[in-house]
Amino acid sequence: MKCIFNWSGGKDSALCLHHVLQEGKYEVEALLTTLSNTNRRVTMHGVRQELLQQQAQSIGLPLQQVLLPENAGIDAYNELMQVSLRPLWEQGIKQSIYGDINLEDLRKYREEQLAHVGMQAVFPLWGRPTHELVREFIHLGFKAVVVCVNARLLDASFTGRLLDEQFLKDLPAGVDPAGENGEYHTFVFDGPIFKEPVKYKLSERVHRTYGASAKPDDDCFAKAATPIYDTGFWFCDLLPA
């Protein structure tokens, strides 16, 4: 079955794509990613477009980019995604795959929005314990760097670090080990789905805040009602090496 794979460039996406490619049930036609039209960075993660493109090239799959207007609200986002997905449905792509794990409100939101264009949401990692998933990611040989953290829960020193066992040990109590509640986000630069590593350099750390009416990415539309959501984030900029 033909599918589109929703690609953030982070650990959950990478692990999910690995499972999908290994299973062979779905034929992944392309990676779909949303970016800011203003600064050409992956929404929420803040990763530069050049690094995203290098990821897709190393993985060997086409990249379809959806450019979001600055401060796009939920209605504008939904409309833009439907415009982007309808041509895919017309090409026979009826499934849209996500790396989500256990956020029920987010799953419901995705399923409802896809129904408008006649597509079905697929969640290969759904319901698995997050501590098992993040360790499977590490043990499979994936390598990722932390590019964004929720400033209320983690300080700036957590950005720019590799996602490894020591990182997991250093997480404060109450922080999900896989960052499933938006505690941290990553950029995957190597692993079993890559032909070669994506080279990068660490750059400056930046603190950014987002107004309550301007959520920084599609995940946060669904997460905004949860207690852990906040509007302040630390980012570590990555430069192509």
C-alpha positions as CSV (number, residue, x, y, z in Angstrom):
1,M,0.0,0.0,0.0
2,K,1.2,3.5,-0.9
3,C,1.7,5.9,2.0
4,I,3.1,9.3,2.9
5,F,5.3,9.4,6.0
6,N,5.1,12.4,8.3
7,W,8.8,13.2,9.0
8,S,9.9,15.6,11.7
9,G,13.6,14.6,11.5
10,G,13.5,13.4,15.1
11,K,13.9,10.2,17.0
12,D,10.3,9.0,16.9
13,S,10.1,9.6,13.1
14,A,13.3,7.8,12.5
15,L,12.4,4.7,14.6
16,C,9.0,4.5,13.1
17,L,10.3,4.8,9.6
18,H,12.8,2.0,10.4
19,H,10.0,-0.3,11.4
20,V,7.9,0.6,8.4
21,L,10.7,-0.1,6.0
22,Q,11.6,-3.4,7.8
23,E,8.0,-4.6,7.8
24,G,7.5,-3.9,4.1
25,K,3.7,-3.6,4.4
26,Y,3.7,0.0,3.2
27,E,5.4,1.6,0.2
28,V,6.7,5.0,1.4
29,E,6.3,7.5,-1.5
30,A,7.7,10.5,0.3
31,L,8.6,12.2,3.6
32,L,6.2,15.0,4.5
33,T,7.5,17.8,6.7
34,T,6.2,21.2,7.7
35,L,8.6,24.2,7.8
36,S,8.3,27.8,8.6
37,N,8.0,29.8,5.3
38,T,9.7,32.7,7.0
39,N,13.0,31.1,8.2
40,R,12.8,27.7,6.4
41,R,13.3,25.6,9.5
42,V,11.4,22.5,10.6
43,T,8.5,23.6,12.8
44,M,9.2,23.3,16.6
45,H,12.5,21.5,16.1
46,G,14.1,24.6,14.5
47,V,16.3,22.5,12.2
48,R,17.5,24.2,9.0
49,Q,16.0,23.2,5.7
50,E,19.4,22.2,4.4
51,L,19.9,19.6,7.1
52,L,16.4,18.2,6.5
53,Q,17.1,17.8,2.8
54,Q,20.4,16.0,3.6
55,Q,18.5,13.6,5.9
56,A,16.1,12.8,3.1
57,Q,18.9,12.4,0.6
58,S,20.8,10.0,2.9
59,I,17.6,8.0,3.6
60,G,16.9,7.9,-0.1
61,L,13.2,9.1,-0.1
62,P,11.7,12.1,-1.8
63,L,10.9,15.1,0.5
64,Q,7.7,17.0,0.3
65,Q,7.8,20.2,2.2
66,V,4.8,22.2,3.4
67,L,5.6,25.8,4.1
68,L,3.6,27.4,6.9
69,P,2.9,31.2,7.1
70,E,4.3,33.0,10.1
71,N,2.0,32.6,13.2
72,A,-0.4,30.3,11.3
73,G,-3.4,29.5,13.4
74,I,-5.1,26.1,13.6
75,D,-7.6,26.8,10.8
76,A,-4.9,28.0,8.4
77,Y,-2.8,25.0,9.2
78,N,-5.6,22.6,8.7
79,E,-6.5,24.2,5.3
80,L,-2.9,24.2,4.1
81,M,-2.5,20.5,5.1
82,Q,-5.6,19.5,3.3
83,V,-4.5,21.3,0.1
84,S,-1.2,19.5,0.4
85,L,-2.7,16.0,1.0
86,R,-5.5,16.0,-1.6
87,P,-3.1,15.6,-4.6
88,L,-1.5,12.6,-2.8
89,W,-4.9,11.0,-2.4
90,E,-5.5,11.5,-6.1
91,Q,-2.3,9.6,-6.7
92,G,-3.6,6.6,-4.8
93,I,-1.9,7.4,-1.4
94,K,-4.6,6.5,1.2
95,Q,-2.4,6.1,4.3
96,S,-0.5,8.7,6.3
97,I,2.0,7.3,8.8
98,Y,2.9,9.0,12.1
99,G,5.5,8.2,14.8
100,D,3.1,9.2,17.7
101,I,3.2,7.0,20.7
102,N,0.4,7.6,23.3
103,L,-1.2,11.1,23.1
104,E,-4.9,10.3,22.5
105,D,-5.9,13.9,21.8
106,L,-3.2,14.2,19.1
107,R,-4.2,10.9,17.5
108,K,-7.9,11.9,17.4
109,Y,-6.9,15.3,15.8
110,R,-4.9,13.6,13.1
111,E,-7.6,11.0,12.3
112,E,-10.3,13.7,12.1
113,Q,-8.2,15.9,9.8
114,L,-7.2,13.1,7.5
115,A,-10.8,12.0,7.2
116,H,-11.6,15.3,5.4
117,V,-9.3,14.1,2.5
118,G,-10.3,10.5,2.6
119,M,-7.0,9.3,4.1
120,Q,-6.3,7.0,7.1
121,A,-3.8,7.6,9.9
122,V,-1.4,4.8,10.8
123,F,0.5,4.7,14.1
124,P,3.1,1.8,14.1
125,L,4.6,2.7,17.5
126,W,1.3,3.3,19.2
127,G,0.9,2.2,22.8
128,R,4.5,1.0,23.3
129,P,6.2,2.1,26.5
130,T,8.3,5.2,25.8
131,H,11.3,4.1,27.9
132,E,11.5,0.9,25.7
133,L,11.3,2.9,22.5
134,V,14.0,5.4,23.3
135,R,16.4,2.6,24.3
136,E,15.5,0.6,21.2
137,F,16.4,3.7,19.2
138,I,19.8,3.9,20.9
139,H,20.5,0.2,20.7
140,L,19.7,0.0,17.0
141,G,22.6,2.4,16.4
142,F,20.6,5.6,15.7
143,K,22.4,8.8,16.6
144,A,20.6,12.0,17.5
145,V,21.4,15.4,18.9
146,V,18.9,17.4,21.1
147,V,17.9,20.6,19.4
148,C,15.0,21.9,21.5
149,V,13.8,21.6,25.1
150,N,10.9,22.9,27.1
151,A,12.6,25.7,29.2
152,R,10.2,25.1,32.1
153,L,11.4,21.5,32.5
154,L,15.0,21.4,31.1
155,D,17.7,24.0,31.1
156,A,19.8,25.1,28.1
157,S,22.6,22.7,28.9
158,F,20.4,19.8,27.7
159,T,20.4,21.2,24.1
160,G,23.3,20.2,21.8
161,R,23.8,16.9,23.7
162,L,23.7,13.4,22.1
163,L,20.6,11.3,22.9
164,D,22.3,8.5,24.8
165,E,22.1,6.6,28.1
166,Q,23.8,9.4,30.0
167,F,21.3,11.9,28.7
168,L,18.4,9.7,29.8
169,K,20.0,9.3,33.3
170,D,20.3,13.1,33.6
171,L,16.6,13.8,32.9
172,P,14.7,15.2,35.9
173,A,12.0,13.1,37.5
174,G,8.7,13.5,35.7
175,V,10.2,14.1,32.2
176,D,9.2,11.4,29.8
177,P,12.3,9.5,28.6
178,A,11.2,9.9,25.0
179,G,10.0,13.5,25.3
180,E,6.6,12.3,24.3
181,N,5.0,15.4,26.0
182,G,7.1,17.8,24.2
183,E,9.9,18.0,26.8
184,Y,12.6,17.7,24.1
185,H,13.1,17.3,20.4
186,T,16.0,15.8,18.4
187,F,17.7,15.8,15.0
188,V,18.7,12.3,13.9
189,F,21.9,12.3,11.9
190,D,22.8,8.6,11.6
191,G,21.4,5.1,11.9
192,P,20.3,2.0,10.1
193,I,18.0,4.0,7.7
194,F,20.8,6.3,6.6
195,K,23.3,5.6,3.8
196,E,25.8,8.0,5.4
197,P,25.8,10.3,8.4
198,V,24.4,13.9,8.1
199,K,27.3,16.2,9.1
200,Y,26.5,19.2,11.3
201,K,28.1,21.7,13.6
202,L,26.7,23.0,16.9
203,S,26.0,26.7,16.9
204,E,24.4,29.2,19.3
205,R,21.7,28.4,21.9
206,V,18.6,30.6,21.7
207,H,15.6,31.0,24.0
208,R,12.3,31.7,22.3
209,T,8.8,32.2,23.5
210,Y,5.5,31.7,21.6
211,G,2.2,33.4,22.4
212,A,-0.7,31.3,23.4
213,S,-2.5,31.9,20.1
214,A,0.6,31.0,18.0
215,K,1.6,27.4,18.8
216,P,5.0,26.5,17.3
217,D,4.0,23.3,15.6
218,D,1.2,20.9,14.7
219,D,1.8,18.6,17.7
220,C,1.4,21.6,20.1
221,F,-2.1,22.3,18.7
222,A,-3.2,19.1,20.4
223,K,-0.8,19.3,23.3
224,A,-1.7,22.9,24.3
225,A,-4.3,21.8,26.8
226,T,-1.9,19.5,28.7
227,P,-0.3,20.8,31.9
228,I,3.2,20.1,30.6
229,Y,2.9,22.5,27.6
230,D,4.7,25.7,27.9
231,T,5.5,28.6,25.6
232,G,9.3,29.0,26.3
233,F,11.9,26.8,24.6
234,W,15.7,26.6,24.4
235,F,17.0,25.8,20.9
236,C,20.5,24.8,19.8
237,D,21.1,25.8,16.2
238,L,22.7,23.3,13.9
239,L,24.8,24.3,10.9
240,P,25.6,22.1,7.9
241,A,29.2,20.9,8.2
